Amino acid sequence: MVESIKEISISAAQVIASEYPSREYRIDLGLNAETKPIIFEVNNTHGIKGFANLDGKSIWRKIVEIRKLQNGE
């Protein structure tokens, strides 16, 4: 199932990136009644606010660190 989710995510990202390159997206996935992965929506918001609310904030800090590296900061 993990491989299937990965394939769906990459395919969705490639389709979106062909029209809107150099942007960051969030892909909301779920499982249908047959437990097959499906895409609910693709968002163009950064969507890391929720990670800042987690205990320890280590995931949030890592995301911020990676973004800074990507932006040449």
Number of C-alpha atoms within 10 A of each C-alpha: 9 8 8 12 17 12 12 17 19 13 12 16 19 13 11 16 14 9 8 12 11 8 11 14 16 15 16 12 15 13 12 10 6 6 9 11 18 15 15 11 12 15 12 13 10 10 11 13 9 9 15 14 10 11 8 10 12 12 14 16 13 11 14 13 12 12 12 11 10 9 7 7 8
